[in-house]
């Protein structure tokens, strides 16, 4: 089977479905950690998955060199709208 990006180029919708299912599973896991107050589970999860692949780090470094921001801060609430 072709990697997901190659299948997407060829119009295979199953790739998108796989990505959505993975995102939903990750969202559920994070919400369960939060809802259960599972600090040990979060620590284990971060230890296992909190890695920045080499290619992503190279991309982030290039963006930083160009002065392009990569963090988005969503400000909300009454103060953000001037009230």
Long-range contacts (C-beta under 8 A, 24 or more apart in sequence): none
